[in-house]
Amino acid sequence: MYRFNSDYLEGAHPNIIDRLVRTNSMQTPGYGLDPISDSAKDKIRAACKAPDAKVYFMVGGTQTNYTVLDSILKRYEGVLAADTGHVAVHEAGAIEYSGHKVITIPEKDGKVSYDRAKALLESFYADGSWQHMVRPGAIYISHPSEYGTLYSKAELALLRSLCDEYGMRLFLDGARLGYALASQGTDLTLGDIAELCDVFYIGGTKVGALFGEAVVFTNPDLGEAFFTEIKQHGALLAKGRMLGIQFDELFTDDLYISIADHAVKLAMRIKNELKAKGYRFYNDSYTNQQFPIISKEKLDSLEGLVALDDWGPFGDIEDKMRLVRITTSWATSEEAVDALLSLL
């Protein structure tokens, strides 16, 4: 059985496992206050070209989104997101549970567009009763988006300008950030993200780590008490060096980008060869997530042989065609791709 239905099905990159074994008997302070975690933070600051950034490690994506947004939003504020955004759809109401509303706008290629966000904000403040309503306090985006699409530097700069105009914060969910940075044709670097966002995170869970996300605050007015807020949200890992070790390895010798590049190249091979076979695609993704349209008959024939992520019926003929997601990871093998392409 070959699985292409997610990018966190395997354990961790061998370098991380080896380092965890080698340091297993080492005694260090807890909660990430150890020399290895400090080293990882320094490497991340250097990679971001942000020497004054505050860096914190957390275990998973939903936990990170929930804690960061609760930290940067005032009690009366909500967060603006695409209607397909992870915080709006697949986090079981975690943001609302914290007391903040997710204010959605229609996605554009899976992203928050400047025009639609601007229109919502203008409409909001034009309403004479806006003080009775949930005020947008931040914009949430993910890079790549849920549809594998990417923000350009120009798009991110526009969202930055919108946040400045309306006194909002810009938060980038980077659960799959490595695959965005390794994508063909992208003009958005880690340094650009650090410069244009108030806070973002570098995903490890989906990019080679056993678990873990690195939260980076570059706005000097934010994140000062985030350690305490992590604790307050029940999210502080006592054996914090388990996170530090993983990011120290991922940010040694460009491992984070090189393993993401492997996944992206295999995804591009899948896209190009399926297009040559006549398959249609929902969009033009350049990341490790690809969205071909496959007949239900073909999809059913793959059961027990290969696992794809079925996103539901596509088109006018009910249940005849399905939109599926094919996802590669840092650990995907050429053998698995060969088998998938043969079956399709």
N, C-alpha and C positions, 0 to 999 in steps of 0.2 A: 504494500500500500504506500503510494507516494502522496504526501500531503502538501497542498499549495493553498490552504485555506487561511493561513495566518503566518506571521513572521516572528512568533515567539513560541514555537513548538519544541525547539531544541533547548538544551541546557545553556551552556556558555562557551565562548571561545576557549580553546585549550590553554592559551596564555593565562587567562583568568583562573581556570581550574588549577593550573600548576602553581600560580602565585598563592592561591588560597591554601593549597597543601603545604607549600614551603613556609608559610607564615602561621600555620595552624597553632603551633605551640607558643607563639610570641605573645607576651603580655603587654597590652596597651591600654590607655585610658578608654573609657566608653564614650558613646554618643557622638562619635566622629571627631572627638578632640584628640586625635592621635597623629603621629608624624606622617603616616602613609596618607591619611585623608588630607593633611595640609599640603603634601606634595601634589596630590591630585588636583586640589583647588588651584595651586600655583600654575599647573600645566593648563588648566581650563582658562584661567585668566590670560595666560600667554596666547593661547589659541584664539581667544576672543579679542585680543588686543585691548583688553580692558583691565589694567593693573589694579584698579580700585574697586572692581566688582565684588559683591558679596556672593559667595557660593555656598549652597547648602545641598545635602544629599537626602533624597527621600526614596521610598521603596517602589511606588507604582504611579501610574498616570492619573487615575481618578483621584487618588489621595493627594497628588500634587496639585491638580486643577482646583480641587475643593479648598485646600489650605491656602494656596496663593491668592485665589480670588477673594476668599473671606478676609485675607490680610490687606489687600489693596483697595477693597471697596468700603465706603462708609455704610453705616447701618441702613440708610435710606436709598442706597444705590443698587442698580442691577448691572448686568453685563450684556453687551450687544454681541450677538453671534449669528452666524449663518444658520438657517433652519436645518441644515444637515450637520452642523457642528457637533463634535463629540459631547460637549457639555449639555447640549440641547436634546440629544437623542439617546446616547448610550451610557449615561452615567447615573441612571436610576433616580434622577432628581436630586443628586448630591448637592448641587449648587443651591437649589431651592431649600433643601434641608438646612443649609447654613443661614437661611433667611434672606437670600438675594435672588431676585428674579432673573431668569435668562430671557432677554428681549431679542426675539429672532427677526431676521429679515430674510427674504428669499435669496438663496445662494446664487452665485454666478460662477459657473465652472467649479462648484464646490467651495468657492471662496466668498469672503466679505468684500464687496466692491465699494470703492470710495463713493460712487454716485448714489448707491442705494443707502449706504450708511448716512451720507450727508442729507439725503431726502428725509430719512426718519428723524434725524436730529432737528432739522429745520421745522418739520411738522410738530415735533414734540414741544419745542419752545414757542411755537406760534399758538399753541393751545392755551387759552387763558386760564385753564385749570391745571397747568403742568405741575404746580406745587403740590397737587393732590395725587400725583402719579409717581411711579418708580423712576427715578432719575438715572439715565445711563451714565455709569461711572467708569466703565472700561470697555475696550473692544477686545474680544477673544478671537484669535485666529489659530489655525494649525497649519504647519508647513512641514511636509506636504499636507494637502487637504484630505478629507475623507475619500475623495475621488482621485487621489494621487497627483493632483495638479499643484503647481508651484506659484508662489508670489514672485514677482520681479522686484528689483530694487526700487524701481519707480512706483510700483503699486504700494510697497511698504512705506515709502516716503510720503505718499499721499495720505495713508492712514495715520502716519505720525503727525502730519500737519493737521488732520481733523481732530485728533486727540488734543493737540496743543490749543486749537481754536476753542474747543469746548471743555477744557480742563479735565480731560479723561486720561486714563492710563492705557497703554498698549501691551497686551500679554500674548506671547506666542507659545503655543503648545508644540513642543518639539519631540513628541514621542517617537517619530520616525525621522528626526532631523538629519541623521547621517545619510539616509537615502536621498534626501533633497540636496544636500551639499555635494553628493557624488553624481548628481544627475547631469545629463548632457545639456549644454546650452544655458544652464542657470547662471545668472549674473549676481546672485545674492550670496554673499559670503558670511561666515560666522562673525567676522568683524562688523559687517553691515548690520546684522541682526542685533548685535550688542549695542551698536550706536543708535539704532532707530527704535528699539523696544525699551520699555521700562523694566520689564522682567520677561524671561523666557526660560525654557528648560531644555536640556540636552538629554534625549531619551537613551537609556541603556537597555531596558527590558527587551525592546524590539530590535536592538542593534548590538547583539553580542554578549550582553551581560546576563547573569542569572536573574537579576532584578535590579532596579535602580534608575533614578532620574536625578540629574544635576540641575538645581534651580540657580539661575544667575540673575541677580538684581544689578542693573547698571544705573538706574535712577538713584542718586545718592540720598533722596528723601524717603526711599522705601527699603524695607528689609532689615532695618536695624534690630528689631526684636523678633525676627522670624524664627530663630531657634526656639524661643519661648512659645511662639504660636504653633510651631510643629508639635511641641510637647502638649500644648493645650488641646490640640486636635487628635491626640492619641497616636501620633504618627512618628514619634521619635524612636529610632532603632537603637537599643542599648548597645549591641555589638556593632557600632557604627562603622568600624573599620572594614566590615564586609562590603560596604558600599564604596568606601575610599579605595580599597584595593582594586576593585573592578574598574573604576574610572581612572585610576593611576595607570593601569595597563592599557585601557582603551585610548588614552592620550599619550602613549609612548610610541614613538616611531610611526605616527599617523595611522595606527591600527584602526581607529574608529572609521576613518574615511576609506581605508583600503578594503575592509570587509564589507562596507556599504557599497563600494564600487563593484565588488564581485556580484552582489545581489542585483544591482541595477543592470549590469551587463547581461546577466542571464534573463532578466525580465525583458530587455530590449530584443534579445534573440527570440524569445517566445512571441513577442508582438510582431516582429518582422516576418517570422516564418508562418505564423497564423494568418497574417495579412496576405502572404503569398498563396496560402491555401484557400483564400476567398472569405475568410471570417471578417465580419464587421466588428468595430469597437465602439463603445459608448462615447469615449473621449480619447484625447491624445495625451496619455500620461507618459512621462519620462522617468518615472520612479519605479520602485519595486512592486507596485500595485498596477495590474492591468485588468481591463474590463471588457472582455469579448462578449458577444451575443451568440449563444449556443442553443440549438434546438433542445427541447425537453427530452426528446427521444435519445439524442446523443448524450445528454447529461445523465440520464438514467442508466445508459449502457456503461458508464464509468464507475458505477457503484461497486465498491470493494476493490477497485484498482487504483483510483486516484481521487483525492478529496479536493473539491473546489468550493468556494464560498458562494452559495446560491443567493442572489439578491432579489429574486422574484421575477414574475412575468414581465416581458418586454414587448411592446408593440400592440397592435390592434387585435391580433388573433389570440384570444385568451389562452394562456398557459402553453402555447405552442413554442414560443421562444423564451429563453431565460437570459437575464443579465447575470453574469458571474464575475467574481473577482478571483484572479490568479495572483498569488503573492509569493515572491521569492524572499529568501533571507540570506544572511551572512553564511549560513551553513548549507544552503541548497547545492546539490551536486549536479554536475553535467549529466550523470546517469539518470537522475530524476527528470531533468528537462528533456532528455532524449525520449524517455518513456512517455512523458506527457504529450510531446509532439507526435509521437507515433500513434498514440491512442486517439488523438484529435485529427 
